[in-house]
């Protein structure tokens, strides 16, 4: 087991190491420049399209539900525990690098959705199937010739394993831990109820999943952000100092115990990508199901993912932690965290410091609902990845295995599972990023050729 853990650690170091960070962020920069920073230029238009009721195209769910399904898989433990971990281990400056990841990640998500819509297929059940495996298979063959299905298979393989880890066991364990710590609920009881609820939703397929996530995600996001704003309002005088800590530490290694600026950058970028999943290739699987045949407009809607997930929700978490006084930087420049707190415990203490008796419930229920929605979103991702590998008949076996993993996750110590899922999550990015760069000219052409007047009156989602 020790040898296995060492191997996992080494692979994980590569999957989230300097080379991959440059690859992820570099792709985001390339797509941002090539699309004229479309994620910022068209931010208002993207929100307008999100709530438009005029859709043109066949699909399984609405564009709004597609975004909510993708957000259900990203807004989770990373927004609550991940941000706190990045700050505790990398310093406040890690937040700045999370922002940078999200800023460029919007263009990455635009590109992913553009390709997902362009190269999706209709499976033998009449459902839309798309994502990196399909735009790798069809897009790269169209542009370069040859057979690239193997690279799509590699992405799907990593995706299936990641779904059992980060999508199921890690999330169910977080729910069980939150209920056990906060309310004394036995983990096995949590596992049984959670598994039953998950089964009731996923048995209805993507329409059922999208229906549930489109209600849970906006509701919990609003509750969490409202709680954070209440904390910030009561600590308004400390907000400038919090931003000062973020910017001063972003390029200054002195606050980090190891004294390495690279630690700040690595943790910030890794947690940022882990949170919003820009470049990992998961989100376009959901966007491919959208009832919208226009790659451009669905790309704009997809670009909102990084903005909402990281620039809003993660920022709220970070500011709550930094204004709480639990994280300080002394005269010697070294950072200290009260009680050595980390992860969800740090976020919980920060909320409760300003909202006694209420703050801990905001965090606990946020973890529970965010984790549950993540389980639902990742079930869909994993099922589509397995469908690519083994066909639609394999999905029934996957459902049973996925539900079993959610139950088991609530009662196990899953340190090695977390490391493994983190590794597979990172490895998913490699085939996806290769495809995004290889097909970047298509993404650029889509951004350039789409004209505002082609959207029709009142933002109708028409083909351009």
C-alpha positions in Angstrom: 0.0 0.0 0.0 2.9 2.3 0.8 4.3 1.7 -2.7 0.9 2.3 -4.3 0.5 5.6 -2.4 4.0 6.7 -3.5 3.1 6.0 -7.2 -0.2 7.8 -6.8 1.7 10.8 -5.2 4.2 10.9 -8.1 1.5 10.8 -10.8 -0.5 13.4 -8.9 2.5 15.6 -8.7 2.7 15.6 -12.5 -1.1 15.9 -13.0 -1.2 19.1 -10.9 2.5 20.0 -11.3 4.2 23.0 -13.0 4.0 21.6 -16.5 0.2 20.9 -16.3 -0.4 24.3 -14.7 1.4 26.0 -17.6 -0.6 23.8 -20.0 -3.9 24.7 -18.4 -3.4 28.4 -17.9 -1.5 28.7 -21.2 -4.4 27.2 -23.1 -6.7 29.7 -21.4 -4.5 32.6 -22.4 -4.3 31.3 -26.0 -8.1 31.1 -26.2 -8.6 34.4 -24.5 -6.4 36.2 -26.9 -7.7 34.3 -30.0 -11.3 35.1 -29.1 -10.6 38.7 -28.1 -11.3 38.0 -24.4 -14.8 37.0 -25.3 -15.6 36.0 -21.7 -15.4 39.7 -20.7 -16.6 41.4 -23.8 -19.8 39.4 -24.0 -20.5 38.9 -20.2 -23.7 40.9 -20.4 -24.8 39.1 -23.5 -24.1 35.7 -21.9 -26.3 36.5 -18.9 -29.0 37.6 -21.3 -28.8 34.4 -23.3 -28.9 32.4 -20.1 -32.4 33.5 -19.2 -33.8 33.7 -22.8 -36.7 31.4 -23.6 -36.0 31.4 -27.3 -34.0 28.3 -28.1 -33.2 26.9 -31.6 -32.1 23.3 -31.8 -32.6 19.8 -30.6 -31.4 18.7 -27.2 -32.3 17.1 -23.9 -32.2 20.1 -21.6 -32.4 23.9 -21.8 -29.2 26.0 -22.0 -29.9 27.2 -18.5 -30.1 23.7 -17.2 -27.0 22.8 -19.1 -25.1 25.5 -17.2 -26.6 24.5 -13.9 -25.7 20.9 -14.5 -22.1 21.9 -15.2 -22.1 24.1 -12.1 -23.6 21.4 -10.0 -20.4 19.4 -10.6 -18.1 22.3 -9.9 -19.8 24.2 -7.0 -18.9 21.8 -4.2 -16.3 21.0 -1.6 -13.8 23.0 -3.6 -15.6 26.3 -3.0 -15.8 25.7 0.7 -13.0 23.4 1.8 -10.7 23.9 -1.3 -10.4 27.7 -0.9 -9.6 27.4 2.8 -7.0 24.7 2.0 -5.3 27.0 -0.6 -5.1 29.9 1.9 -3.9 27.7 4.8 -1.2 26.0 2.8 -0.3 28.7 0.2 -1.2 31.9 1.8 -3.8 34.6 0.9 -2.0 35.2 -2.4 -3.3 31.8 -3.6 -6.7 33.5 -4.1 -5.2 35.9 -6.7 -4.0 32.9 -8.7 -7.4 31.3 -8.4 -8.8 34.5 -9.9 -6.3 34.4 -12.8 -7.3 30.8 -13.5 -11.0 31.8 -13.6 -10.3 34.9 -15.7 -8.7 32.9 -18.5 -10.8 29.8 -17.8 -13.9 31.6 -19.2 -12.5 31.5 -22.7 -11.5 27.8 -22.2 -15.1 27.0 -21.3 -16.3 29.0 -24.3 -14.1 26.9 -26.5 -15.2 23.6 -24.9 -18.9 24.3 -25.4 -18.4 25.5 -29.0 -16.7 22.2 -29.9 -19.2 20.2 -27.8 -22.2 21.5 -29.7 -20.4 21.3 -33.1 -19.4 17.7 -32.8 -22.0 16.1 -30.6 -23.9 12.9 -31.6 -27.4 11.5 -31.1 -27.1 8.1 -29.4 -29.3 5.1 -29.9 -31.7 6.3 -27.2 -32.3 9.6 -29.0 -30.1 11.5 -26.5 -27.4 14.0 -27.2 -23.9 12.8 -26.4 -20.9 15.1 -26.6 -17.8 16.4 -24.9 -14.1 16.0 -25.4 -14.2 12.4 -26.5 -16.5 13.4 -29.4 -14.7 16.5 -30.6 -11.4 14.7 -30.3 -12.8 11.8 -32.4 -14.6 13.9 -35.1 -12.9 17.3 -34.9 -9.3 16.1 -35.1 -10.1 13.6 -37.8 -11.8 16.4 -39.8 -8.8 18.7 -39.4 -5.9 16.3 -39.5 -7.2 13.1 -40.8 -6.5 9.7 -39.3 -8.1 8.0 -36.3 -8.1 9.9 -33.1 -10.8 7.9 -31.3 -8.1 6.4 -29.0 -7.3 9.9 -27.5 -11.0 10.3 -26.9 -11.1 6.9 -25.3 -8.3 7.9 -23.0 -10.2 11.0 -21.8 -13.3 8.9 -21.2 -11.3 6.3 -19.3 -9.9 8.9 -16.9 -13.4 10.5 -16.7 -15.1 7.2 -15.5 -12.5 6.7 -12.7 -12.7 10.4 -11.7 -16.5 10.1 -11.4 -16.2 7.4 -8.8 -13.7 9.4 -6.8 -14.2 13.1 -6.9 -17.7 12.7 -8.2 -19.0 10.2 -5.8 -17.0 8.9 -2.8 -15.3 12.2 -1.9 -18.6 14.0 -2.1 -20.6 11.5 -0.1 -17.8 11.4 2.5 -18.0 15.2 2.9 -21.8 15.0 3.4 -21.4 12.3 6.0 -18.7 14.2 7.8 -20.7 17.4 7.9 -23.8 15.7 9.3 -21.8 13.6 11.8 -19.8 16.6 13.1 -22.6 19.1 13.1 -25.6 17.0 14.0 -24.4 13.6 15.2 -25.9 11.7 12.3 -24.3 8.2 11.9 -22.4 8.1 8.6 -24.1 4.8 7.5 -27.5 6.5 8.0 -26.3 9.4 5.8 -25.1 6.9 3.2 -28.4 5.1 3.0 -30.5 8.2 2.6 -28.0 9.9 0.2 -27.9 6.8 -2.0 -31.7 6.5 -2.1 -32.0 10.2 -3.0 -29.3 9.9 -5.7 -31.0 6.8 -7.2 -34.4 8.6 -7.4 -32.8 11.4 -9.4 -30.4 9.6 -11.7 -32.9 6.9 -12.7 -34.7 9.7 -14.6 -31.6 10.5 -16.7 -30.3 13.9 -17.7 -33.7 15.6 -17.7 -34.3 14.6 -14.1 -30.7 15.5 -13.1 -31.0 18.9 -14.8 -34.4 19.6 -13.2 -33.0 19.0 -9.7 -29.7 20.8 -10.2 -31.4 23.8 -11.8 -33.2 24.3 -8.5 -30.5 23.2 -5.9 -27.6 25.1 -7.4 -29.2 28.6 -7.7 -30.8 28.3 -4.2 -27.7 27.2 -2.3 -25.5 29.6 -4.2 -27.7 32.5 -3.2 -28.0 31.3 0.4 -24.2 30.9 0.6 -23.4 34.2 -1.0 -26.1 36.0 1.1 -24.5 34.6 4.3 -21.0 35.7 3.1 -22.3 39.2 2.3 -23.8 39.4 5.8 -20.3 38.5 7.2 -18.6 41.0 5.0 -21.1 43.7 5.9 -20.4 43.3 9.6 -16.6 43.4 8.9 -16.6 46.0 6.2 -13.6 47.9 7.7 -11.5 44.7 7.3 -12.2 44.2 3.6 -9.5 46.5 2.2 -6.9 44.7 4.4 -8.1 41.4 3.1 -7.5 42.5 -0.5 -4.2 43.9 0.5 -3.2 40.5 1.9 -4.2 38.8 -1.3 -2.3 41.1 -3.6 0.8 41.5 -1.5 1.2 37.7 -0.9 0.5 36.8 -4.6 4.1 37.6 -5.5 5.7 37.3 -2.1 6.8 34.0 -0.7 7.5 35.2 2.8 4.1 34.3 4.1 4.5 30.7 3.1 6.3 28.4 5.4 8.3 26.9 2.5 9.3 30.3 1.3 8.3 29.4 -2.3 6.3 31.7 -4.6 5.7 28.6 -6.7 3.8 27.1 -3.8 1.4 30.1 -3.8 0.9 29.9 -7.6 0.6 26.1 -7.7 -2.0 25.9 -4.9 -4.0 28.8 -6.3 -4.1 27.6 -9.8 -4.7 23.9 -8.8 -7.6 24.9 -6.4 -9.0 27.2 -9.0 -9.0 24.6 -11.7 -10.3 22.0 -9.3 -13.1 24.4 -8.4 -14.3 25.6 -11.8 -12.9 22.7 -13.9 -11.9 24.9 -16.9 -9.8 22.8 -19.2 -10.6 19.5 -17.5 -13.3 18.7 -20.1 -16.1 17.8 -17.8 -18.4 20.9 -18.4 -18.8 20.4 -22.2 -20.4 17.0 -21.6 -23.3 18.8 -20.0 -23.4 21.6 -22.5 -23.6 19.1 -25.3 -27.0 18.1 -24.1 -28.4 21.7 -24.5 -31.4 22.3 -26.8 -29.3 24.8 -28.7 -27.7 24.2 -32.0 -25.7 27.4 -32.0 -22.1 26.7 -30.8 -21.5 30.5 -30.3 -24.4 31.2 -28.0 -23.9 28.0 -26.0 -20.2 28.9 -25.7 -21.1 32.3 -24.2 -23.4 30.6 -21.7 -20.7 28.1 -20.8 -18.2 30.9 -20.2 -20.3 32.1 -17.2 -19.2 28.9 -15.3 -15.8 30.2 -14.2 -17.2 33.6 -13.4 -20.0 32.3 -11.1 -18.0 29.5 -9.5 -14.7 31.1 -8.8 -14.9 34.9 -9.2 -18.1 35.0 -7.1 -18.5 32.0 -4.8 -14.8 31.2 -4.1 -14.1 34.9 -3.7 -16.9 35.2 -1.1 -15.4 32.2 0.9 -11.9 33.7 0.7 -13.0 37.1 1.9 -15.0 35.7 4.8 -11.9 33.8 5.9 -9.6 36.7 5.6 -11.8 39.3 7.4 -12.4 36.8 10.3 -8.9 37.4 11.8 -8.2 33.7 11.8 -5.4 34.2 9.2 -2.7 36.7 10.1 0.6 37.8 8.8 3.1 38.8 11.5 5.8 41.5 11.4 8.3 38.8 10.3 6.1 38.2 7.2 5.1 34.7 8.2 1.5 33.6 8.1 -0.3 31.9 10.9 -3.8 30.3 11.0 -5.6 30.1 14.3 -5.6 26.7 15.8 -3.9 25.3 12.7 -7.3 25.1 11.1 -7.7 24.0 7.5 -10.3 23.0 4.9 -14.0 23.1 5.8 -13.2 23.6 9.5 -11.5 26.9 8.8 -14.4 28.1 6.6 -16.9 27.1 9.3 -15.0 28.9 12.1 -14.7 32.0 9.9 -18.5 32.1 9.2 -19.4 31.4 12.8 -17.1 34.1 14.1 -19.3 36.8 12.6 -22.6 34.9 12.6 -22.5 32.9 15.8 -24.9 30.0 15.8 -25.8 30.6 12.2 -22.6 30.6 10.3 -21.8 26.9 10.9 -25.2 25.9 9.5 -24.6 28.0 6.3 -21.4 26.1 5.8 -22.8 22.7 6.8 -25.8 22.9 4.6 -23.8 24.4 1.8 -21.5 21.4 1.9 -24.4 19.0 2.0 -26.3 20.4 -0.9 -23.3 21.4 -3.0 -21.8 17.9 -2.6 -25.2 16.2 -3.4 -25.5 18.3 -6.6 -21.9 17.4 -7.5 -22.7 13.7 -7.2 -25.6 14.2 -9.6 -23.5 16.1 -12.1 -20.6 13.7 -12.0 -22.9 10.7 -12.5 -23.9 12.2 -15.8 -20.3 12.9 -16.8 -19.2 9.4 -15.9 -22.1 7.7 -17.6 -21.4 9.6 -20.9 -17.7 8.7 -20.7 -18.6 5.0 -20.2 -21.1 5.2 -23.0 -18.4 6.4 -25.3 -16.2 3.4 -24.3 -18.9 0.6 -24.0 -22.2 1.9 -25.4 -25.5 2.7 -23.8 -26.1 -0.8 -22.5 -23.3 -0.4 -20.0 -25.1 2.5 -18.2 -27.2 0.2 -16.0 -24.1 -1.4 -14.6 -22.5 2.0 -14.1 -25.6 3.2 -12.2 -25.4 0.3 -9.7 -21.6 0.7 -9.2 -21.9 4.5 -8.9 -24.6 4.2 -6.2 -22.6 1.6 -4.3 -19.5 3.9 -4.4 -21.6 6.8 -2.9 -22.7 4.5 -0.1 -19.2 3.2 0.6 -17.8 6.7 0.5 -19.7 7.7 3.6 -18.2 5.1 5.9 -14.6 4.9 4.7 -11.4 6.9 5.4 -10.8 7.9 1.8 -7.4 9.7 1.8 -6.1 7.5 -1.0 -9.4 7.8 -2.9 -9.0 11.6 -2.7 -5.5 11.4 -4.1 -6.5 8.9 -6.8 -9.5 11.0 -7.9 -7.4 14.2 -7.9 -5.0 12.4 -10.2 -7.6 11.1 -12.6 -9.3 14.5 -12.6 -6.0 16.1 -13.6 -5.2 13.5 -16.3 -8.5 14.2 -17.9 -7.2 17.6 -18.9 -4.4 16.3 -21.1 -6.4 14.9 -24.0 -8.9 17.8 -23.7 -6.2 20.5 -23.8 -4.5 18.8 -26.8 -7.9 19.0 -28.6 -8.6 22.6 -27.6 -5.2 23.8 -29.0 -5.5 21.6 -32.1 -9.0 22.9 -32.9 -8.4 26.4 -31.6 -8.8 27.8 -35.1 -12.4 26.6 -35.2 -13.1 28.3 -31.8 -11.5 31.5 -33.1 -13.5 31.4 -36.3 -16.7 30.8 -34.4 -16.1 33.8 -32.1 -15.1 36.0 -35.1 -17.9 35.0 -37.5 -20.8 35.2 -35.0 -22.6 38.6 -35.4 -24.9 40.1 -32.9 -27.6 40.6 -35.5 -27.5 36.9 -36.2 -28.9 36.3 -32.7 -32.3 37.7 -33.9 -34.7 39.9 -31.9 -34.4 40.0 -28.2 -31.4 37.6 -28.1 -33.1 34.6 -29.7 -30.8 31.6 -29.9 -30.8 31.3 -33.7 -28.1 29.6 -35.9 -25.6 32.2 -37.1 
